Amino acid sequence: MPMNGLWLKIDGEHVAHALQEAGEKLDGASREVILDFSSVRRVDPSALRAMENLADTADDQAARIVLHGVNIDIYKVLKLMKLTPRFSFLD
Amino acid sequence: MAGPSIGSGGGACTCQRRSLKVAYQIGRLERRWSMTENTSSLSEERIAYLEGLVRQARTASAAFTQHTQEDVDSIVKPMVTAGMAQAQHLASLAIQETRLGVLEDKVIKNMVATEFVYNYIKDKRTVGQIREFPERGLVEVAEPIGVIFSLTPITNPTSTVLFKCIMAIKTRNALIISPHPGAWHCCQEAVRIMYETAVKHGAPEGVFSCVEEPTLADNAYLMGHKDIGLIDATGGRSVVKAAYSSGKPALGVGPGNTPVYLEKTADLDMAVVDIITSKTFDNGTICASEQTVMIDDEIYEQVLKKFADLGAHICSEKEAALLAHTLIDPATGIARPMAVGQRATDIARAAGLSVGPGTKLLIAPIQGVGREHPLSFEKLFPVLAVYRAKSVDEALKLCVEVNHTGGLGHTAVVFSRNEEVIRKFSEVINAGRIIVNSPGSIGAIGGVYNDMVPTLSFGCGTGGGNSTTDNVNVYHYINVKRVARRTQAPMWFRIPNRIYFNMNAVGNLRQFPSRSTLIVTNPVLVQIGHADIVRRNLPTQTLVNVTTIPEAEPEIKAVMQGLEALHCYRADQIIALGGGSVIDAAKIMKLKYESPQADLEELGAPFLDIRKRVVEYPTEKTNRVRLIAISTTSGTGSEVTPFAVLFDKERGRKVTLVDYSLSPDVAIVDPQFVMSMPKGLTADTGIDCLTHALEAAVSVYASPYTDCNAMQAIRLVFKYLPIAYEHPHDEEARTMMHNAACIAALAFSNASVGVNHALAHAFGARFGIAHGRANALMLPHVIAYNASIPTKFMPSPHQRAFTAHKRYAMVADLLGLGGHTVAEKVENLVAAIEELLDQLAIPRSIADLGITNEEFERAMPDLVKIAFDDPSWLTNPRMPLVSELTDLFRRAYQGRGVREVACATD
């Protein structure tokens, strides 16, 4: 699958902050943002709230968020939060 | 940090003089809380608030799934420490707010809820793999529940909160707590302490919340919320009922009514102290505390004096009536809330009784149990009913009455040194906790007076409308996933002790001493002198008698006649000389001779797995009789098999017995007894032998031990059966075919047979066709069927893959039939079998037997039904569908034509 969007590496220590920044970049011209989660080991509630907000923003702007390198533990968290349909996933 | 519901706690505690008036208001509040029950009164703001609680809990619980066991353990320990450090503070708040109970006892409850619970859970695994059973191939893995909605009671407010918060963290769940409205502030403070400590040590934000000023409308809303995974309701009847009515998984733990039996052998000093300790603990607010004590007549006065000596007031009849009138609502049998958790002196004053200032407990003698005796109901205050029991029987009956008057499933107490009394008490009383020689309330909590699991929440089982009788603990806060690895049941290869074979093997009979031997045979074998050969080879001192049965399948009547002969001659040895029918009859004679009570009908009950079947064959050996089987045909192999078929003529059906105890003790495979077999019988029995071997070879119970026998038997049949058929006096051919039949039987005795036998049994019985011939008619079609991809696979842990087609190909290779692919080899095997059948002049279709198509089709429903009921196919590599059985019968009717096999791929 060709990826032409903006590629952002998520800092595993500051996930919520990184996601907020990604949301701000969506305000620009990018229709697709790829978030590299490969260095994220865990997500905390603040990160989850940031992901919900990011998904809302993406919906508003008809943008697509692609999560790359999400580990299975985080994927399960996203599943429990019913967030998986709101993102695309790339391994 | 804190979620939306967590605020600061109430003000500083100053223990105040208790007021029954205040307590009465709390009671009214409880009723109102319990009776409000719909959510229509909730404002939009309130709903938004509740949704916020759930959302933060859901987020926290999702994030919590990433925590390891080490993570949660490192959070739990400081929570426990914080709870213990704040035990007195929280107890003070509880007393101040609820006006119930005793400060010192509430401190102890808070300590139990932290220290004792921690002691139990600290080494328990609650994350990931929690238990392993390597010998069973099982591993248990924990899965958190998610969001737990918990209701906590007014009677044990802060201790219950501490307990549930610690359990939630240990199990990686988020918790929304709705305290009793009369204990909201102290509970909120307890939640705050737990929450701040937990988050500080790594728990997700929002993991706990406490509903502000909760109403039942709030509770109803949360109980029905889709994101709540479990309701854990500790409280009164209405709370528990609401939890269970919500449609959510729930732990509803409610009230009790603890009966006590104080039996005359008890240590009375210990019993009296224990009861006072328990019943006055926190002014009787623990629902496991003693309610009515049945005291044996012989010790009644003595016990009451001991109670009085230790500070109890023994009520007169009039005082007891006053207490009942004041404390119990006669309409409902429920204690009036105003008394709950109050001191004995205050209760006495309210009831108009005059008691000493140091009175700990009010003891009210009652004359029975039930509505007419209100004090026999639950009393969560220091009033204890006592009953003078005239006998153990009466005491137990009264205990049962109390148990059934609101106490089902909860707690019961017995004081006795008589183990029989304790045993009987535990049998007749329905209680999750039966406390022996120790205080009810503190005993039920667990971990203090006994080794039960420490808890603040008592499961009451179905008797109490609950889902568990356990002391609720961490294992109720997790879903346990069982990872079950494939296991293979131990298999076996069982054969008779001794098998003698080759020409004149019958001579080995001389080595078996016998005082009285009964030869079971058929009239023809007597006539042609075979019975005499046997007789001549027995030790000279043996008394020999002969009984004959018809050649057909053994009937019960014939077996019973043989049994009479065994008894008549007091035989210590049976020699079965004949084909399958005779040997089967002898097996059953031996069974009945050794075990006269054996019920053949019951022993013939169907089963799926012989190792798990319901019926047990008798193991008694009344006469210690030896069974020696000498086969006179080369087919059934009955001389080594554990099977016996009996025909019940009266009921018109067969009884098939299967058990290794039926196997003969000695088998003699001597070809001299088959040299004169007619050609037709040689052909039919030879194909029966081949069918045994082929079915054992592809059976789902096939093993290396059976494979070698099956393959050797197949090889011998293909080589020697045509010779034995064409040249009946060829000793080598007869010998090898006789051996082949026995060897094939060794295989199918352990691997069993398949669908070919199921079809042949049904068809042979219906149309009176010899068993071997019926097998022959089905065999090519069954091989083609078994070699193709099954519509339904046969469940079998013994096999790793479907291999029937490859096994047939192995047979083809063994026989040197050629072919490059598995399919070609299977086709060549079918062709070779058809050729063999032609050589043996066996009819190649059912039609060739003279059975009309109309007649056959008319019989088809019965044939299929009987074949499907036949256990033979249970080890077939394909599970046959009814439609497939029908198809196989029709193919066999038409006969020839199996030239192409829709074989499974290589």
HADDOCK unambig.tbl for C-alpha pairs under 7 A between the chains (distance, minus, plus):
assign (segid A and resid 42 and name CA) (segid B and resid 66 and name CA) 6.64 0.50 0.50
assign (segid A and resid 43 and name CA) (segid B and resid 63 and name CA) 6.33 0.50 0.50
assign (segid A and resid 44 and name CA) (segid B and resid 63 and name CA) 5.42 0.50 0.50
assign (segid A and resid 44 and name CA) (segid B and resid 204 and name CA) 6.49 0.50 0.50
assign (segid A and resid 45 and name CA) (segid B and resid 59 and name CA) 5.64 0.50 0.50
assign (segid A and resid 45 and name CA) (segid B and resid 60 and name CA) 5.69 0.50 0.50
assign (segid A and resid 45 and name CA) (segid B and resid 63 and name CA) 6.05 0.50 0.50
assign (segid A and resid 45 and name CA) (segid B and resid 204 and name CA) 6.38 0.50 0.50
assign (segid A and resid 45 and name CA) (segid B and resid 205 and name CA) 6.34 0.50 0.50
assign (segid A and resid 48 and name CA) (segid B and resid 59 and name CA) 6.97 0.50 0.50
assign (segid A and resid 73 and name CA) (segid B and resid 66 and name CA) 6.13 0.50 0.50
assign (segid A and resid 77 and name CA) (segid B and resid 62 and name CA) 5.04 0.50 0.50
assign (segid A and resid 77 and name CA) (segid B and resid 63 and name CA) 6.11 0.50 0.50
assign (segid A and resid 80 and name CA) (segid B and resid 62 and name CA) 5.89 0.50 0.50
assign (segid A and resid 81 and name CA) (segid B and resid 59 and name CA) 6.76 0.50 0.50
assign (segid A and resid 81 and name CA) (segid B and resid 62 and name CA) 6.59 0.50 0.50
